[in-house]
Amino acid sequence: MTVWDVLVTVRRHWFVSGLCLVLAAGGVLLAGERQESWNGNVTVLLLAPEGTRGNVLAGSTSSLVATTGVVVRAVTGPHDEPQTVSGDLTLTSIGHVAAWRVQQPSSGSQWERSYDTAEVDVRSSGPTLAEAQAQMVAALDRVHAELTRIQDLEQVDPSQRIRTELSPSEPVYLLQSGSRPRAMAAAAVLGVLGVVGAAFMAEAFAARRRARLDRRALALVA
């Protein structure tokens, strides 16, 4: 099949092709609008108290790391989001427009996790800076609330409680925006494929309809 055959098919079914072309043009215009998102990131460090005899949750480095995992699991629930291949991916990059995520960084591979630090990676996203900040506050509140709840259950003395520190001292927020030319080009390509595909579907439908009519005509003649 040549390009000319494709053009003839598209022209033959001009109504369907025209409708799809209008939709494709709308998609290109929509893709051309400026898409922005804010992404926040901060690390919560869990620090052992000065004396750990009264806190079994922080009696050693391994117990502090384990407590960090308990806190993260309490915040995220039993279905923790899988670790991404790259730790630099923002929530926007993996499809979360307005959300927060809490994870304990893994030093293992993509298939086998290994935790050796008492750190909690906290990320947020939002279409505006205020929304990303609100999501971050919600995530940090959950982390601190769960840490307090766990230590309350163990009846840890206030002077022996695990301390937290943010690194950096304030969450960092970065603006992320996509490339409008690339988005418009991709939408245009998909639009052209959609127009051609719709035209050939209409062609196939018309062919089946003509075949049915021919069979009926033959049946009447017989």
Secondary structure in CASP SS format (residue, H / E / C, confidence):
PFRMAT SS
TARGET T0000
AUTHOR 0000-0000-0000
METHOD secondary structure of the structure
MODEL  1
M C 1.00
T C 1.00
V H 1.00
W H 1.00
D H 1.00
V H 1.00
L H 1.00
V H 1.00
T H 1.00
V H 1.00
R H 1.00
R H 1.00
H C 1.00
W H 1.00
F H 1.00
V H 1.00
S H 1.00
G H 1.00
L H 1.00
C H 1.00
L H 1.00
V H 1.00
L H 1.00
A H 1.00
A H 1.00
G H 1.00
G H 1.00
V H 1.00
L H 1.00
L H 1.00
A H 1.00
G H 1.00
E C 1.00
R C 1.00
Q C 1.00
E E 1.00
S E 1.00
W E 1.00
N E 1.00
G E 1.00
N E 1.00
V E 1.00
T E 1.00
V E 1.00
L E 1.00
L E 1.00
L E 1.00
A C 1.00
P C 1.00
E C 1.00
G C 1.00
T C 1.00
R C 1.00
G C 1.00
N C 1.00
V H 1.00
L H 1.00
A H 1.00
G C 1.00
S C 1.00
T H 1.00
S H 1.00
S H 1.00
L H 1.00
V H 1.00
A H 1.00
T H 1.00
T H 1.00
G H 1.00
V H 1.00
V H 1.00
V H 1.00
R H 1.00
A H 1.00
V H 1.00
T H 1.00
G C 1.00
P C 1.00
H C 1.00
D C 1.00
E C 1.00
P C 1.00
Q C 1.00
T C 1.00
V C 1.00
S C 1.00
G C 1.00
D C 1.00
L C 1.00
T C 1.00
L C 1.00
T H 1.00
S H 1.00
I H 1.00
G C 1.00
H C 1.00
V C 1.00
A C 1.00
A E 1.00
W E 1.00
R E 1.00
V E 1.00
Q E 1.00
Q C 1.00
P C 1.00
S C 1.00
S C 1.00
G C 1.00
S C 1.00
Q C 1.00
W C 1.00
E C 1.00
R C 1.00
S C 1.00
Y C 1.00
D C 1.00
T C 1.00
A C 1.00
E E 1.00
V E 1.00
D E 1.00
V E 1.00
R E 1.00
S E 1.00
S E 1.00
G E 1.00
P C 1.00
T C 1.00
L H 1.00
A H 1.00
E H 1.00
A H 1.00
Q H 1.00
A H 1.00
Q H 1.00
M H 1.00
V H 1.00
A H 1.00
A H 1.00
L H 1.00
D H 1.00
R H 1.00
V H 1.00
H H 1.00
A H 1.00
E H 1.00
L H 1.00
T H 1.00
R H 1.00
I H 1.00
Q H 1.00
D H 1.00
L H 1.00
E C 1.00
Q C 1.00
V C 1.00
D C 1.00
P H 1.00
S H 1.00
Q H 1.00
R C 1.00
I C 1.00
R E 1.00
T E 1.00
E E 1.00
L E 1.00
S E 1.00
P E 1.00
S E 1.00
E E 1.00
P E 1.00
V E 1.00
Y E 1.00
L E 1.00
L E 1.00
Q E 1.00
S E 1.00
G C 1.00
S C 1.00
R H 1.00
P H 1.00
R H 1.00
A H 1.00
M H 1.00
A H 1.00
A H 1.00
A H 1.00
A H 1.00
V H 1.00
L H 1.00
G H 1.00
V H 1.00
L H 1.00
G H 1.00
V H 1.00
V H 1.00
G H 1.00
A H 1.00
A H 1.00
F H 1.00
M H 1.00
A H 1.00
E H 1.00
A H 1.00
F H 1.00
A H 1.00
A H 1.00
R H 1.00
R H 1.00
R H 1.00
A H 1.00
R H 1.00
L H 1.00
D H 1.00
R H 1.00
R H 1.00
A H 1.00
L H 1.00
A H 1.00
L H 1.00
V H 1.00
A C 1.00
END
